[in-house]
Amino acid sequence: MLEEYKKKRSFRKTPEPEGNLSAGRRGKKQIFVVQEHHAKNLHWDFRLEMDGVLKSWAILKGPPEKVGEKKLAVQVEDHPLEYKDFHGVIPEGQYGAGKVIIWNRGTYELLRRDQETIEFLLHGNRLKGVFVLFHPVKFEPKNWLILKKR
């Protein structure tokens, strides 16, 4: 699950964690993290702990903060769980070059998950409440929408 992540990076040059696929963190609440990423285009990386990795989406104008607000969320490669603590600068010439800041973090409760929908309750310092990531049928495979429900 981390092959694509590892292919895009030179770990001798970037401070990002190399990571390993794990069975998850048994007995612990699942975590989420949102990282403000000042790369070529400013965006927010939204990550949910699932299947032993951080499932990840890039959101251009930040995650929705108002009920009913929808934003495009482009699915990117899975990241290792260790990425939850990553902040700093990815050097020029490296994939995703730019400053990374932890914007929000916390735990979440999974409410529903199928091929087209992931619904969850966030317990963060900025983002709180029920959110849903869903993949409309007519969208490209990596394009999802994220919506704040309540």
VENWOWO-V784526 format. One record per run of one state. SS is the DSSP state (2 for helix, 1 for strand, 0 for the rest). FROM is the first residue (numbers start at 0). TO is the last residue. If there is no record, write none. Layout:
ss & from & to
SS & FROM & TO
SS & FROM & TO
//
This chain:
ss & from & to
0 & 0 & 1
2 & 2 & 6
0 & 7 & 28
1 & 29 & 37
0 & 38 & 40
1 & 41 & 49
0 & 50 & 51
1 & 52 & 58
0 & 59 & 68
1 & 69 & 78
0 & 79 & 79
2 & 80 & 84
0 & 85 & 86
1 & 87 & 89
0 & 90 & 96
1 & 97 & 112
0 & 113 & 115
1 & 116 & 123
0 & 124 & 126
1 & 127 & 133
0 & 134 & 141
1 & 142 & 147
0 & 148 & 149
//
